Structures are given as structure tokens and as C-alpha cells.
Amino acid sequence: MTKTIKKITLLAAMAGALALPSKGLADIYPDATGEVISGGILDITSVEVTNTAYDLIFRIGLNSDPIATDWGKYMVGFDTTPGGDTAGNGWARPISMASGMDYWVGSWVDGGNGAELRSYTGTWNLDSATWGANSAGLNVSKSTTNVTVRLSMASMGLSVGSTFDFDVYSSGGGGGDSAIDALSTSSQSVNDWGVPFQTTSNKTYTIAAVPTPTNRVFFSVDMELPVYLYNQNPSDPAGFNPAADSVYVSGTFNGWTPTAAYQLFRVGASTVFTNTVDVLANPGETVSYKFYGNPYPVPNYETPQIACGGNRTLTITSANMTTPTVFWSDSKSTDPTNTISFQVDMLFPDAVPPGTNVYIAGDFNGWTPVALTNIPSTTIWAGFSVVAPYFPTNGCRPFTFKFINGTTYESIANRVYNAPSGNPTFSANFNNLVPCSVIGQPAMVTFSVDMAGSTGTGGTPVYDGTQNVYLNGEFAGWWTWGDTTNSAATNLLMSKSGDIYSITVPLPSATKTRLVYKYSMDGADNEGGFGQDHIRYVRTAPGQTNFSLPQDKFTGTNAVNIANLVEPKFGNLKAVAGAPGQVAVTWSGLKCVQLQTSTDLTGGWTSLPDTDGTSSTNWPNAVGQRYFRLIDNNP
């Protein structure tokens, strides 16, 4: 929990493991310790970079145990070619690289570990992810002292002999959190969570040639189900004609390239296909692979049910190995049919505008929205299911999808549900919202901005009072910049009073308390760079339906305004003399943030539930010391 502590005396307020190749080619980049605002799992001690014949491996040493405390995020920014993004990164965090960032790997070590690879081509694009199509072979592992991130060098256009610049960052779980530690500097990187950080002294690594051992491995796959489907219907794209179609083994050991050397061959008249092939890997290294059909079955790569659709793995323990025979996608014609149901809780009755509906779209229906049905007297929408045939009893089938409120898709990443055997029901809150993170009641929220002396990014336009000023943001679905003819933009055209522009926006109950937004001159994205957004909080008390945010300054090219973009979530705890016999305690409050009090810092703390969502209280004056702190009960 995040805590702010304040001490008062009477009436006076007082300040109070993924295995690395055994080749000896690793480059080790040490980092200072203890120079971060939040130590432990975010304090980088060193980074070891190495490569196999195909992959790059970053082992990030930490000053604490990321297994015991797993909320940290670990990122690598790459400068591989001239150009790139000098103002942002693939996760839109306040982190940048002065030389221009071309690729971004963002990883997390909670929820089973995961990572994304994003590339910059004028905008940031998702190239690969452990939760979806993982063409880069991303893999994240951790030990009590480090986090290891692995990906193919080809995914970034690199090969043996390539030299690239990089930096490694640690950060928190908030989308606006900066680089709490950075490998490129031995000094403190930032002095607060949301302060921007820019890499100015890149680290450099050259990919070395690796004499990887060649191992002989026997692979075997039973194509029984695809052959069965072909015999039932020769036109079924999921079918496999054993007399005409081919099957291969493809993986990290051959660059995921199913060449003739990795083709498997039919054993007699059976549905089993086998071959012994070369696997380039070091002893103890774990390789990933799948079986691949050409031209059928479609999709060409199997979807292993035992691995929830992920890659199969093999750890090299000897130069000659035999893998057991497995069924294609771990499914056979005698497996049962399962029904997977889906439902979503919209949390509040007014979350779905009258006359609209809630939908679901995903890979199971070609991403075509299908309407759900509201369960009477609830905020739950259900009524959609997927019939999944040939589902192994010990299997796990992945589904990728999102829920849609009217025409607004969830703003989170695509959901991935690894449906277990049986007839499960997937249930979640829309956008994964929890009551503490939303305002919980309809509210009229007023935004205002001082445009005096403003200049847009790039030096234009220069504000002269003739421009129209618009509001855009997460709560508005980020209407398309430059298109001021659509209703989403025209509804957010602000009123002018001198150089002050304002607008009052009705926000439904399910709106996040954390508002992310920007202002615009004449509808263009010209207030700040990508991800350089205002962040403020709706601090309505229970029953309060009107709220005015503090007045903003248009950021543009003003460094002071840019530095003040992000408002602290809560804090500013103060205790001063109040009414006779009272101590006035004030703070910046928020829903689910409560005041606690104690007479002894080493003793127990008493929560004051009535202060939840408020920003002040009066405390009876008494002899002795009294301590106060704020507790964030948000999950």
C-alpha cells in the first residue's frame, strides 16, 4: 500500500531463470545501486547481455527478489537504425531516447510473466506478444535476483555482427510511471514517479558469432484428427491429406523456418509422421517449437492444447534425444465437445447508454461483434458461447477477444482466455474496472485550460485567440485528431472567456477516476508528444455530482508546463490548528483512500472509514502526539 505519514503535536504540524548459453561471450554492464526513489525490485544492479545463434538475452540483475514482490516492469529500448522516436516509447510512458528509439520490449513478472515487442514506424506498432502471436519468441523468466528477457534478433532486423544501442529501464505498474532506474546513468534517473526520463548515453552491444552445438533430435506427430477431418470432407481447410500435404517441425533452432531438412515423413500407412533433425542449441538450453502443415491444415501452425496454444518446449540434455509422439494440437477425433460461455459485468446501470447494447468480438467469430443480453435486474451481460469440438480433457484452448460497449471497445489489451476442459464460463468486469477505480456515480466534470502564451509542438501554431480549443481523452475514446466534423469532437469544443477555455462534461458512473486527456488547437494533436498527456483525478466525495478539475496550462513547448502534467494520485497531507479544541487535517483525497491515525509509529493504526473519498476532517485536540497517514485501498 502507498502511504503518506504526517506527525502533529498538539496544535503544531511537524515535518515528519532462463538458462544462458554457456559460451563466455556475455557483456556485463554494471549499474550503481541505491540511487532510486523506490529501491529493491526496481534497483538495477547490472545487466548481462548475450546471444545465441538466433536470440538476444538480457539478464537484469536486481537489488531485491522479483519473485517475492512481482509488480515491477522491466523494459529495454533499442536504437537499431537512424531515426526513431526521440519523444516516447512503445508503452507511452514518460521515457525516451535522445538518439531515437526504434524498438521497445516491455515485460512484466506478475500473472505468469509476459512481454511485448513494439516497433516505431512513425507510430508505435505491436509486433509480438507472449499473450498473442509471438513471432519474436519472447520469453520472460525470473529468479530471486534477476529477470531474464529473451527474443529473436531477427524480430528487430538484427543478425550476427550487428551493433545496436540500448538502455534498460525499471518501472512501476502505473501507465504514467517513468524510468525509476535506468542502466545508462549511475545517478538517480528521476525524483518522482511521473517525471520524464530521457536516455542520453546509450549502451552498445555487438552480436557475436556463436559456435552452437548441433544435436540430433527425433520428433514425432500424429496427424489423426486432421486426417479424420480430411476424410470427412476433403474441402475442410483443417483437414490433412497424408498423400499430398506435408508436415514439418519448426522452432527457435531453425529460425522458425520449415525447410526441407525439417520435414517429417509418414510411418507406413499410419497417421504418424517422424524424422530426426538437427537442433542447434547449447546444453541446458530450452528450445521452443511447433509442428507446421503445408499447405494444410489451416492454420498452418498447430495450436498445442497442453500449452494453452503456446509453443512446445524441449530442454537439451544430450546430443541425441527422442521426443514422445504427440497429436497435432494435442487433439484427436474422439475428444469431447466443450461449450465455453462469456459474460461481462458493466458495474453500473448507467454504464450502457439507453438504446445501445454490449457486444463481444474475437478470433472465434472473425472479430465480428455479437450482441449480449442483459440479465434482468443486474449489470451483467451474457448469452454468448463458443462450441469447441475435439477438446482434450487435459487441454487448454486460448481465445482472444474484447467486449464492446455500444461502439466503444475495451481500452485494455486484447483479452486472452485459456479455456480449460469442461464447460467453463468466462466472467470479467468491463475494462477490468473495479469499484475503487471508477467514480461510481454520474458526475458533471469541468475542465479548463489557460492558453495565454501557448505554442503548439513543433513551434506551431502560436496561440493568438482565434483558434478553437478542443478536449480529447481516454474518457472520450480519443476521437480522431484532425477530424473536427465528427460529433465526438464537436461535443468537446470548449467555451472561451479571454484566454481561459472551459467545458463541463457529463461522465457516467463507470468512468475511471484517473483521467488521461489533452487539449488541442483547431483539432490537431499539437499540445504534446505521443503519450505526453494530462493526468488528473476526479475527487468527488460520496453523493457529490459536480467537480471542477484544477485549471491546466497548455503544455506545448513550455518545459514547466510539461513537468506539471501529472497530478499525484493522493497526498499533500497537512495538519494545522482548526476550530477551538480541533486539529484540521486536509489532504488530496480519492475514492478508496482513507485516513489512518495512531499515537505511536511502532503501534497499530486505526482506519477512519468516514474519510474514504474525502479530503478533510477535524480531530479533537488532545495532549500528546498524534500521527496521521493515508492508505490507498485500491487493489
Beta strands, then each sheet from edge to edge (+ up, - down):
strand 1: 3-9
strand 2: 12-14
strand 3: 27-30
strand 4: 44-51
strand 5: 55-62
strand 6: 73-79
strand 7: 95-97
strand 8: 103-108
strand 9: 114-120
strand 10: 124-129
strand 11: 139-142
strand 12: 146-152
strand 13: 163-171
strand 14: 181-182
strand 15: 197-199
strand 16: 203-206
strand 17: 214-222
strand 18: 246-251
strand 19: 263-266
strand 20: 272-280
strand 21: 286-294
strand 22: 312-315
strand 23: 320-322
strand 24: 326-327
strand 25: 338-345
strand 26: 358-362
strand 27: 370-371
strand 28: 373-374
strand 29: 380-388
strand 30: 396-405
strand 31: 408-409
strand 32: 415-420
strand 33: 425-429
strand 34: 443-450
strand 35: 469-473
strand 36: 495-497
strand 37: 500-507
strand 38: 514-521
strand 39: 534-537
strand 40: 546-548
strand 41: 552-553
strand 42: 571-577
strand 43: 582-588
strand 44: 593-598
strand 45: 606-608
strand 46: 616-620
strand 47: 625-632
sheet 1: 2+ 1- 47+ 44- 45+
sheet 2: 3+ 4- 5+ 12- 11+
sheet 3: 10+ 9- 8+ 6- 13+ 14-
sheet 4: 10+ 9- 8+ 6- 13+ 16-
sheet 5: 7+ 15+
sheet 6: 22+ 21- 18+ 19- 20+ 17- 23-
sheet 7: 22+ 21- 18+ 19- 20+ 17- 24-
sheet 8: 28+ 29- 25+ 33+
sheet 9: 27+ 26- 30+ 31-
sheet 10: 27+ 26- 30+ 32-
sheet 11: 36+ 37- 34+ 40+
sheet 12: 36+ 37- 34+ 41+
sheet 13: 35+ 38- 39+
sheet 14: 42+ 43- 46+
end
